[in-house]
């Protein structure tokens, strides 16, 4: 039986831990001792699209954990290094799969483990009701492929995908997962950057292109800019992010960066719009809009702690 | 003695009303009856850089007001039409000078009065302590010139500037005031758009250009874009808005749009970044950054009233 470690056990991590525990020895690496205790005592109950009860193990002590065949990182992109470092030595033989938002976590994981890394993209979504109860909402394919610089053999990628499928979720192993990753990245980066700055949920405003000042023009421009960066990097996208945006704009879904901004938490912008800006900059490709919004969001984050000289806000 | 009407009697309007009342018959056209009564009973007391007491008249009744030689509009740009319309007929012989923020109010005034309009730009600033007490902080030159489409003769512009100077403030009449207006517009639009979206006061962040994600890069790009739009329109700027930004970034001054955003008030973006975007669009010139920020600020304004379908903000 394969051994899998889930790193970051929020809603996505809980979903994967529960499904995979049906076909593998799964350890959930968590930060809070009471989180570990709750899972060890009660297991994880799954409701929603899939309904079952699973019994992964859980621990916050790397010293009591074994070597693993596979790691799956599901934490917020901003917490990758902190989350992976304590267990990095447990993947001497195993690969580590990132199922996180955006682009760039693979690089961080690779720097920390020095081993094989798999890039993954998923739209799976769920709601975490408690440490031991998660509801599956949207079960879609995870697209997984080698993180090229780590030299992960494709057989390892296929093995990871087969384990996920055996556990009851969807996954496809791809020789090159960058087209899938960039498709989601461009969609996600454009919507999240606009949401962080306007504080609008993913509403009809994002697709409206009638008047000159309509926000939909900007979304369209951000998406086109992302597509042209991808093309410049030799990546052919899997789907049209603008069509994805038009569908999303009917949902009034709150993008994750909107949650961060409302709660004054450091956003994932480095891994979303910031990743597009940075990759474009590295390759000498223009990305003025993603770069501008990246800098604004950084400025917004700074505003939470900047005291400055005191002034009356007067006219 | 010339007759002057001040339209919009906030801090700037109070400063001009008080100074001009020393050399002309000045009427302050106000909205609140108690504002008119207070000025009529107590006059306006000036403190700060200049200290004196002046006795303009005030009224909220256009029917009791005479014909004027000059109007000076000092209200928020978003309120121009509403403020000018009731007294528009009182300028059959007189010109109307806009001392408002940004670009575009002249067009609104001209549409409402059908008469001669003067474009003006001022950095004068003050704090309004009450309806009858205003403190002068920064006394700088007002740059005034004809609003070209209204065919205002230059003699009228000179007369307006001479009245202001006689009253004790600074003013210069220019055959073409657009270089001065665009200089301030580019500075003001760039700083205010960034402030509206980051909610940072005009701090050191606006001039910092070390790391890739520093906000100063964006300010520099916004200013360069504004300069290139001005150049495309044949306007040679009077000063370098980037140098103005570097000085301003030491002050921690709260830009006016930051006040609006914090108080969920419609901003002046139509007359600042939106004016640059719109003028560029009309002339077929590129202004992607000002246009992007304009659309984001419009989106932000929409977020205050958009209810949408209810969702839990979850991850």
Interface residues (C-beta under 8 A of the other chain):
Chain A: X10 X11 X127 X128 X194 X197 X198 X199 X200 X201 X203 X205 X212 X213 X214 X215 X217 X218 X221 X251 X252 X253 X254 X256 X258 X259 X262 X274 X277 X278 X281 X288 X289 X291 X292 X293 X294 X295 X296 X298 X299 X300 X302 X303 X306 X308 X309 X310 X311 X312 X313 X314 X315
Chain B: X10 X11 X127 X128 X194 X197 X198 X199 X200 X201 X203 X205 X212 X213 X214 X215 X217 X218 X221 X251 X252 X253 X254 X256 X258 X259 X262 X274 X277 X278 X281 X288 X289 X291 X292 X293 X294 X295 X296 X298 X299 X300 X302 X303 X306 X308 X309 X310 X311 X312 X313 X314 X315
